[in-house]
Amino acid sequence: MSDVVTLERRGETALIRIDNPPVNALERAVRDGLRVAVAQVRDDPDIRAVVVYAAGRTFVAGADIAEFETPDFETDGFREVLDQIEALDRPVIAAIHGTALGGGLELAMACHYRVAVPTARVGLPEVTLGLLPGAAGTQRLPRLAGAEKALDMMLTGRAISAREAVQAGIVDELLEDELVPGALAFAEQVAQRNDPLPRTSPRAVDPATVPDQLFQRAREQLVKRPTGNPGPSRIIQCVEAAVQLPFEQGVELEARLFQECRESRESAALRHRFFAEREARKIPGLPRDLELRPVKRVGVVGAGTMGGGIAMNFLSAGLPVVIVEAEQAALDRGIGLVRKNYEASAAKGRMSASQVDACMALLHGTLDYADLADCDLVIEAVFENMQIKETVCQRLGEVCKPGAIIASNTSTLDVNRLARATGRPNDVLGMHFFSPANVMRLLEVVRGGDTAPEVLATVMQLAGAIGKVPVVSGVCYGFIGNRMLESYLRETEFLLLEGATPSQVDRAIQSLGLPMGPCRMIDLAGVDVAAKVVIEHRATGGLPDDPAYRAVVQALMEQGRHGQKTGAGYYRYEDRKPLEDAEVLELCGQLARRFGIEHRRSISDEEIIERCLYPLINEGARILEEGIAYRPGDIDTVWINGYGFPDYLGGPMFWADTVGVQEVCQRLADYADLRGNDHGYWDRSALLERMAAQGLAFSDWPFS
Ligand code: CAA
């Protein structure tokens, strides 16, 4: 037998055990091991029943996603093993704990029975990788659970609880006992009953159980909300085939469509995202056995929208939070907002009233910094101004207990300076949450020059525990995300000065798949907020000596056009609908004349995309070169989770590879010629130039 699949006899039952840590992914050795085990069962007439289970923390979590990158990857071999399991003439029982996902659930569905511990979850999440289940899952699940349920599970990729799986007909029984003894007892019972074996593939889906227009409605949804993900439309096709065609024909279709998905650039991008998010949690150079600091109680300074949102992350994870404000009215308002947000979630059915109360009971508001003395982590979320934040940090350095971690939620300021203000820089780092902080998954964890390794590791681990996707950034203006955003917004504004309209810029950017172009994005975030960032940046000497630099956003603020909230910004708004505004075009014309910028008759969408995104990629390369980000995938993780960059494009650095680094570099040089380069806007980063010269891609990182 193989190392990863073993067969053991317990009386007349054979126990097939899969042991391939960490998540028992179905790599080749597992597939081969299963084939051998099935043959052994077939050849041994004394075996009356078979239990398939997995060791460690979970049942099989699916195919080995890394194997999809190999050009000759196919699912035929695994499907054959599944058919052999189903064809066995003795009952085969899948015993599920943890998560049975993707190929894991497909394996379970090929067995004749499925039993699960109550905490188990099952699902077909392939769509999140731009795929469809490729080992007959699209054909077996509808036969077990009905077309509607199967379609929903495959289109959302959502894993359902064992209890829901019982109701859906996917799992036969919940085990009250422990996994293996419970499954053995179940196996003995079915072996004794000698019932005909309930195989899934020969079943038909009763058309009467398929809601009218199920597939048409699903397709209409896709038209309404288009996505670049190649999975959904093909999943619909496969489930429809499961209703209409014999099993074998459905499987043939599935195999063809699976390959189409796997070979698509979009699926490659989504697979890149999967691994990049996991890689981002790893901090090079930190010892594995580092002792983390315990975090049982959290403090937040500032009960504004950001502070309240930050607090909610911890409350929802069951951690008590002390929130400090300067004035009672602001404190009451902040706490009220937290409650309102929770109640809104409850109204949508996402939590119960008692869960709302439980979260609120963990929140303690105070005006007294001394109440932070027993917190293990304190995050300041006060107004984005160096003096104010320095004062707060100094105060925190005094009141926080020894060993407490002090974090700043700054989005742009120098974390090293704030760390020094505390008088204990080893305890300090940045925790840059994105707004709304209780919703957005990204957390930039800013590693200061003196941040202690265990402080960094503790916060990375905590971030995972509160459901965030953490990415480490070094200290620089704007960290990874906002620093790159700056070049994107710079070119947006120059394009407006040269004669492009806000809607033209937004449309061009949205045509790539970004949910919102830059003008709508700032209108939503607040023109005043964006303009103040520019003004503050200029005040600290961080901007080039160019009066035209981001002049539009500042002029809009001066005119009181603060964005959607004031009914006017880059657009004017009617019922929250953005409309092109002649006043803004006139304003851009005036500014262009003032700065001697030539008005151009027509600017192509291609130019808009290149000018907004190629400098952003160039800045990403600089960020890598300076060691601000550890890897290109970290940058992609930031942009997908914090800025809505389409996941099926893989993030800006992955996308740069698909465009071609040489092409990006060449176009930057072309624009330097075309637009002039007095302020160095089109200077290529040394890394990008080297990559272009050597034919390297970001996926080749780290370069030797
Ligand atoms: N293939 C390869 N590696 C995998 C994997 C998979 N299917 N699932 C998890 N891993 C790896 C992760 O990359 C990670 O590796 P590192 O420790 O080196 O970073 C490790 O296993 C642990 O994973 P997580 O950090 O994600 O652990 P978790 O406990 O937070 O979550 C999980 C566990 C719920 C199983 C989660 O990993 C997950 O959702 N995995 C993906 C499941 C999936 O998409 N399955 C479908 C695969 S496609 C398929 O099966 C096609 C088919 O039809 C044949």
Residues whose N, C-alpha, C, O or C-beta is under 5 A from the ligand:
A	BS01	CAA	P22 V23 A25 A61 G62 A63 D64 I65 A66 T99 L101 G102 G103 P125 E126 L132 P133 G134 A135 R278
